[in-house]
Amino acid sequence: MKLQKDNTSHAGLLAMPLLIGFLTFVLLASMCAYLAYQRYTIVRNEERENAQNIAESVRSRLQQVLQYSLSATQAMTLLIDKQGVAVNFDSIAPYIFKAHKYIDALELVPGGVISHVYPETDNEAALGYNILQDPNRNKEAYKAIEKRKLFFAGPFKLKQGGIGIVGRLPVFINDKFWGFSAVIIRLTTLLKAAGIDTIGINGYYFQLSKINPDTKKEEFFLPFRGFSAKQYEVGVSVPDGEWKLSIMPVNGYKSFQAVIPVALLGFVLSLLGAIFAMYASRTPAHLRQLVAQRTAELYKSENRNKAIVNALPDMVFVINQEGRFLDFNNPTGNKTLMTPDQFISKKVPEILPEPLASEVMVCIEKTLQTGQILSYSYQMEIDNETRSYESRYIPQTNDDVLVIVRDTTEARKVEKALLNSREELRQLSNHLEDVREEERLHIAREIHDELGQHLTVLKMNFSFLEKNILETNSRFSPELSKIMDLINDMMKAVRKISHELRPGLLDELGLVSALEWYSNDFEKKTGIRTSFITDFSDSDLPDKIRTGLFRIFQESLTNIARHAEAKRVDASLNLQEKELVLLIEDDGIGFNTATVEHRKTLGIVGMRERAIMMGGTYNIHSAPGKGTIVDVVIPFSNS
């Protein structure tokens, strides 16, 4: 009775095809709208992230330009003696100008009057100009005096022509204002140095602005293009406060355009789904009755039907204790040895080949005896093709079992494809890591060779300049010594950055020397006692293994410094039989390795992948309060 009532209610619902079609359209359209929104969100976030990265890059270059200005103005103050006289400006200014990029002119402004300028060519018009007497320009100059630090004015039209900004550093002698040490940066130079595109060639419009200290209104450096909801802003730190860098996509509708195909496809699918639902709802009544009758037959055996529903799309056999086939279900049309009418009511040994038939009978007997589910895997030849199967034997009554058979042939093609895909991803990761190492090596060499050579030449030239200056006037000795110390510190910094990118020892003297150097450097920087011992000579070690082991060692010590709270680290590299073993042990606080494995920490995953690509293994052993041990084992042959 309950089944009949249910069928009657369903029939009533299906009698309204328009309503069913409308509800189907609404449901599918809602799902597609959600997918379209997710697509829009992804594109929008990618666009925002890209714009933010570009803005951050421009901001970094702007700060570098302004830092050059500060350095140049500080260097020029050393040319002013205690009596307020500018000494050797014409001979030293060219060196300062050449050493500081992105500066168009240098000026000394005693008492507010421009008396010295370099280069003088194209800047003669500025000589003799008194900025403190110009009511349109003196406000920012007085503000620099008040703050006693470098202050940027502009952008405005320069006396020598063109648009630019002026950075003025007030100079005081015996606590009395002397004048300014100033730099001129033309607007075109500033934009070029910062990499700012003013016409949107690269897909973005830029705007650089600041708040006028007097009017409190925003002043724009570039042509004003209005504001947009897709405008991104970042602050640029300069000596007089905050400049605002804005970036706006040229194509403000890119994210919407990316969603249009998804929205159109969703609409079409929703419409087709609605039409199909309307068509299905018009199925003749006698077909619905036939479905109801078949459904009632399926519910005759509750346990059997539950198993069949749960097993779909597997094949289902009912076999009794004698091995006779009683029933069969194959909803997805899997390949069988013969048609059902050829094996139903026959026994297993009559159908299946030996020794598979014997194994099936053993499984049936064990299942009926134990009452437990039994699993069995096998292969069988069907249509001249060897196929793989997994079967489960489920007890139904005391005399028969339910055998659920799954064709796993395709799943094992898929599994192999996944393994191949994983291997391809690993090879890609290895290639990217190689590219990264090559780029590190290139950058390290560029920094060491190019920048190092320039600093060496700068030091030699300054030494010559220092000697000539001290021969005529020794009172500049302390200031010149400070400049020489600054140059030496810069050379040390260049060497440090070059070594951190790619230690030269790794390529010149090999892995062992690089590990020894890094251990000593790690101990100096962190204060953690570090020892490294080895009995291995790496004269013929391949570059990939040499680089991989060094990076694992480097990452491991970095993790120790960040998380371990260790007081001592012991490391070793030894050749044991035909395996190269790197061992790193610390006495830190340790951690739960199961938790780390669950989190899939990228650092550990990266080190494990490096070891695998070298044909080896990476293992980490730790427990809370017990320290940590990392061992890396790489196959190695002297040949």
N, C-alpha and C positions, 0 to 999 in steps of 0.2 A: 504493500500500500504506500509506503513512504517513497519507494522508487517511482510509482505511478504519479504521485503528487509532484515530485521533483520534475518529472518529465513534462507534466502539464504546465508548471510554472515556466520552465525553460521555453516551451513552445509558445507561451504567451509573449515572452520577451523577443523571441526570434520573429514574431509576427510584425514587429515594428522595424523594418529594415532601415528606414530613414534615421530613426533615433540611434540605432546601432552604428550606422555609418558616421553620423555626426560625432558620437562619443569616441569612436575609433580615431577619427580625424583629430579631435581635440587631444587625445592621449598621445598619439604619435607626434603631433605638432609641438606639444609641450616638451617631449623628450628631445626632439630636434632643436628646439629653441634653447634648451639647456646646453646641448652640445655646441651650438653656435656661440653661446655666451662664453663657454669654456675656451673655445678657439679664440674669441676676441680677447679674453683675458690673457691668454698665453702670448699672442702677438703684441698686445699692449705692453705687457711686462718686458718682453724682449726689446721692444722699441725704447722703453724707458731705460732699461739697463744699458743698451748701446749708447743712448744719448748721455747717460750719466758717466759712462766710461770716457766718452769723447770730451765732455766738460771737465772731468777730473784731469785728463791729459793736458788740456789747454791751461787749466789752472796751475798745474805744476810748472809748465813752461813760463807762465806769467810771473810766478814767484821767483823763478830762476833769473828772469830779466831784472826784476826789482832788486834781487840780492846782488847782482853785478853792480847796480847803481850805488847801493850802500857801500860796497867794497871800494868803488872808485872814489867816492867822495871822502871816505876815510883816508885813502892813500894820499889824496891831494892836501889834506890838512897837515901832513908831515912836511910839506914844502914851505910852510909859514913859520918863520922863526919867532922868537920871543918878543922881538920889536915890531912884529906884525908885517914883516917884509916877505913877499913871495920870492923864494930862492930857487933858481934853476927850473922855473916852470917850463920854459921853452924846450929844455933838453930832457926833462923827465916826463912831461905830459904825454909825449908820443908813446912811451913805454906803458904808461897807465892806460892810455886809450887803446893800444893794441892788445893789452892783456884782458880787457873787459869787453866782451861782445855785447851787441845790442845797445850801444851807446853812440849817439851821433855827435856829441860835443861835450867838452869839459870847460868849466868856467870857475874863476875865482872872483868873488864879488865883495871887496872890502867896503864896509860902510854902506852896502846896498848898491854900489856902482860896479858894473861889470868892467873889470880892468884887464883880465886875461881870459883868452878863449882859445881852445884848440879843438879841431883845426881852425885856423883863422879864415881860410878860404871859405866863401859862402856864408860866413858868420860875422863879417866885419860890422854889419849894421847893428849888432848887439852891443859893441864896445861903447862905453860911456853911458849906457842906459842905467838910470837910477830907479830900481824897482820899488824902493820904499816911498818914492814921491809920486808913484802912479797909483791913484785911488782905485783903479780897476784891477790892479795886480798885487797891491801891498798887503791885503788882508791875510792871504795865505802865507806870505813871507813873515808877517808879524806872528802868525800862529806857530811857524817853525821856531822862531826865536823863543816864544813862550814855552813850547814843549821841549826845547833844547835837543831835538832829534830830527832826523831826516823826515821831510814833509813834502809830498808831491802835490803840485799845483797843476791845474788844467783839466782837460785839454783846452787849449786856446791858441789863437794865432800868434806865432812867434815873431819877434822883432826882425829876425833874419829871414822870415818868410816860411810859409807852411804851417801845418797844425801839429802840435806836439804837447808833451807834458814835461814839467821841470821838477827835478828833485833837488831840494835845497837842504844842506846840512849846516846849521848854524855853528860858527867857530867862535870860541871864547878864549881870550888870553888874559890870564890873571883874573878870571871870573868876570871879564868885561867883554861885551859883544864886539867882535872884530868885523864880521861879515859872513859870507856864505861860501861853502864849497858846493858847487852845483853841477848837475849833469842834465843834458838835453836828450830826450828820446822822442824822435818824430813818431807820429801816430802810425805811419806806414811801417816803420821799423818794429814798433811794438806788436802790431797785428801779425807781421810776417814771423817774428820770433815766436809768438804764441801759437802760430798755425791757425789763426782765425780766418775762416772763409766768409767774405762779406756778401757774396752773391748767391750762396746756396748751391755751389757746384757739387759738393759732397753730400747733399741731401739735407743739410741743416742750415738755418740762419742763426747767426751769433749776434749778441748785443752785450756791450760792456758799458756799465754805468756806475755812478756813485752819487751819494747825497752831498750836495753843496753845503759846506760847513756854515755858510752865512744864511742862505735862503732856505735851507733844509729841504730843497726840492731836488728831485732826481735829475741828473745830467747824463745825457747819452753820448757815447763816443762814436757810435756808428749810425747810419741812417735808420730812423725809427720805422719799424714795420708793424707796430701795434703789438698787442698781447694775445696770447692764445691759451686755451685750457691745457694744451699739450706743451707748454713752455716749462723748461726745467732750469732751475737756478742753483748756483753754488757760490759761496762766498770766497773772495780772494783776499788774503791778508796782505796789507801794505802798511807802511809806517803811519799813514794818516787815518786808519780805520779799516772799513770794509768796502771793497769794490764788489759789484754784483755781476757775475757772468751768467747770461741767460742763453739757452739753446732751444731752438724751436724747429721741428721737422718742416721741411719744405712741403711735403705731402702730408697734410694734417688728417687725411682720411685713409691712410694706409691700413690701419687696423680694421676699419669698417669694410674696406675693399676685400680684405682677406676672409671676412665672414660671409660675404655675399654668395660665393659658390655653395658653402655649407647650408646657408639658409634656403637657397633655391632647391638644392637636392632634398632637404628636409621637407619642404612644401610638396614636392612631387611625390616623395615616398608616403607622406601623410595622406595625400589625395588618393594614391593607388591603394593604400591600406583601407581607406574608407570604402572605396568602390568594391574591393574584395570582400569586406565585411558585409556590405549590403547584398552582394551576390550570394554569399554563403548563407545569409539569413533567409533566403528564399528557397532553400532546399525543400523538395517535396516532403510532405508529412510522412509518407510510407518509408522514406529513407531514414527519417529520425526514429521511427518506430523500430526499424531493423537495428539501428545503433543501440537503442535501449535494450532490445532482446539480447544482443550479443554482450552488452555490458552486464546484464543480469547473469548470463552464463559464466562470465569471468569471476563473479563474486561467489560462485558455488564453493570454491576452495579458497578460503581467506589467506591461509599461509602461502599457498602456491601463487596466488595473484600478487601478494606483497613482494614475493621473491622475484616474480617476473617483472613487475614495475621497477623494482630496485636494480634489476640486472640489465634493463634496456640500455644500450642496443645490443646486448649479448645474445647468443643462442642459448636456448633452455631445453634440456632433455629430461624426461622422467623415465627412470630405469628401475626395474624391480630387483629383488634379491637374486633372481636367476639370471640377471643380465639382459632381460627383455626390454626393448624400447616401447614405452607406453604412450608417450606424448612428446610433442616437439613444438617449439616456437622460435621463429627467426624473423623478427620485425624489420631488420635492416637489410635482409637479403644477403647474408654472408655466404661465401662459397662452402658447399658441403660435398662430401664424397659421392652422395647420390640423393635423389629426391626423397621426401618424407614417405611417400607411398611405397617406396622400395625398401625402407628399413623399419617402419613402424610395425610392431608385433614380432619382429625378428630379434635374435639374441646378438650380443656384442661380438662373440667369436665369429659369427656368420657375416659380419659387416666390416669390422676393423681388421687390419693386418696384424700379424704377430711381429714383435712381442708387445705392441701397443694394446691389443685386446686383453692380454694377460694382466698388464698393469692396471687397466680400467677395472677389471674384475677384483683385483686386490684392493683398489681404492674403495669400491662399493662395499666390500666385506668389512674393511676397517671402519668405514663411516657408520655402518649399521651396528657394529659391535661397540664402538666407543660413544656414539651419539654426538661426536664432535665434527666440526667442519674441517674438511681436508682439502689441501691445494696440491695441484700437480701440473707441471709444464711439460709440453712435448711438441714434436714437429711431425708433419704429415704431408705426403705428396698428393696434391690435388691439381688436376689439369696440367700435369708436367711442371708444376711449380711447388717448391718446398715452402710451406707456410708454418708460422709459429703460433702456438695457442697456450693459454692459461685456463685451467679448469678448476672449479670449486665444487666439492661434493657436500651437499647439505641434506641431513636426514629429514624425511617428511613423515613417514609412518614406520612401523616396524618392518615393513616389507619393501619399501621403495625409497629412492633418493632422488633429489633434484640436482642435476648436473648443469652448472652455468659455465658456458665456454665462451671465452673472449679471444677473438682473432687479434693477436698482438704483432702481426707482421708489419702493418703500417706504422704502428707505434714505435717499433724498432727502426724504421727508416727515418722517421721523425727524430728518434733519440740520436741516431748517428749524425743527422743533419745538425742537431743542437750541439753535439760535440765538435763537429767541424766548424760551426759558427763560433763556438767559444774559442777554439784554437785560432781562428782568423782574428777574433778580437784581441786575443793575447799577442798575436804577431803584430797587429796594428799598434797595440800599446807599446810593444817593444820597439817598433819603428819610431813612434813618437818620442820615446825615451832617448833613442839614439839621436834623433834630430835635436832634442833638447840639450843633450850633452855636447853635440857639435856646436850648437848656438852658444852654450856656456863657454866652450873653449874659444870660440871666435870672439865673443865679447871680452873675455878675460885677456886675450892677446891684444885686442884693440886698446883696452884700457891700459894694459901694461906697456905696450909699445908706443902707441900714439900719445896718450895723455902723459905717460911717464917721460917720454922724450921731450914733450913741450915743457914739463915742469923742470926737467934737467937743464934745458936751455934757459928757462926763466931764472933758475938758480944761478947759473953761470953769469948771465947778463947782470943780475942784481948784485952778484959778488963784485963784478967789475965796477958797477955803479957805486956800490958801497965803498970800495977802496978809493975811488976818485973823490967822493964826497968827504970821506974822513980825512983825506990829505989836506983838504982846504978848511974843513970845519968839523971838529970832533964832537961838537955838542949834539949832533944827530945820531950818535952811536947807539943810545938806548932804543930809539925808534927804529933804526935800521935793523938792530938785532931782533926786535919783535917781528918785523916783516920776514926776516930770514927764518925765524922759528916757525912762522905761519907757513912758509913754503915747505919747510921740512915736514911739518905735520900733514900737509896736503900730499906729499910724496909717500908718507907712511900709510895714509888712508887709501891711496891708489893701490899700493902693494897689498893691503889688507883685502880690499874689495876683489882684486884680481885673484888672490889665493882662495877666497871663499867661493868664488864662482867656479874655479877649476884649479886646484893646486898644481903648480908647475912640477912639483916633485912626482906626481902621479905619472906624467908623461916622460919626464927626464930620468928619474931614478927608479920608478916602479912602485908597486903597491905597498911593499913593506915600508919603504921610506916615507911614503905618504901617510900610512897609518901611524907610524911613530911620530911624525910631525903633528898630525891632528890630535893625537893623544896628549902630547905636551901642551899644545895650544889650548885644548879643552880644559886641562888642569889649571892653566894660567887664568883663563877667563872665568871659570866657575868656582875655583877653589876646591874642587872635588879631586881627591888623590886618584890618579889614573896610572895604571901600569899596562904595558903591552909587551908581550914576549912572543918569539917566533923561532922556528927552526927551518923556515922555508925561504928558498931563494926564488924570486919570481922573474928571473931573466927572460924566460920564454913564455910568460903568461899572456894569453890573448887579451886584447884591449877590452873586449866586452866583459870578460870575467873580472879584469882589473878594475874597471869602472863600476861594475855592479857591486862587487864586494865593498869598495870604498863608500858608495852611496848608502849601502845597508849599514855600514859601520857609522857613518855620519848621522843617519836618521836615528839609529839606536841611541847614540850619545845625546842627541838633541832631546829625545823623549825622556832620557834619564834626567837631564838638566831641568826639564819642564815639570815632570810629574813625580819622580822617584823619591825626592828628598834624601838622596844617597850621600854618603860620606866617602865612599870608595868604589872604584870601578876597576875590574880586572879583565883584560882582554888578551886573547891569544890567537895566532894563526899557525896551524900545524898541518903537515901532510901525514895522514894516517892511512897506510897502505896505498890505495889508489883514490883516496878522497881528500879534498882540501877542506879543512874544518875551521870556521871562524866562530869563536866562543866569546860572548860578552856577558859578564856577571856583575850585578851591583848589589849593595846591601841596603837598598831603599825600602820603602813601605810596602811594595808589591801591590798586587791587585787580583781581582777575580777574573781569570782568563775566560771563563764561560760568558761573563757579562760583556767583555770586549769582543768576543767572537760574535755575540748576538748583535752588537752595535755595528759590526762591519767597519771598524775604524780604518780610515783610508790609509793612514801611515803604515799600519801593519799589513793591510791588503797590498799596498804598493811594494813593500819589502818581500812579501811572499811571492808576488808575481815576478819580481826581479830574479829570485832564486829559481823559480820554475823555468824561466826563459834561459837560465844558465844550465838547465838540466839537473838542478839540485833541489834541495828542500830547505824550508825555513820553519823553525819551531820556536815557540816561546813558552817558558815554564815560569809560573809565578803563583803566589798565594798571598793574601793580606798579611803583612808583617814578616814575610819570608824573603823579600828581595825578588829579583827577576833574573832569569838566565835565558839568553838568546843563543841558539846555535844554528849555523848555516853550513850545510854540507854540499859540496860541489864535486862531481866526478872529475878526476884529474889524471892525466897520463903524461909522463915525462917525454914520451915520444911525440 
